């Protein structure tokens, strides 16, 4: 049960990071540079989440 609880806490923290990081990218009018900036922000967040997930697997194993 402890692994399940730590997984829930980990996923909750990563969702908080996602929502805190992507929200500034959604704030302005559509423009080509804005779309590029949004895509860059989404890729950066996904990269961070993939790294955190990999680190979580290394720590739990």
Buried (B, 14 or more C-beta within 10 A) or exposed (E): EEEEEEEEEBEEEBEEBBEEBBEEBEEEEEEEEBEEBBEEBBEEBEEBBEEBEEEBEEEEE
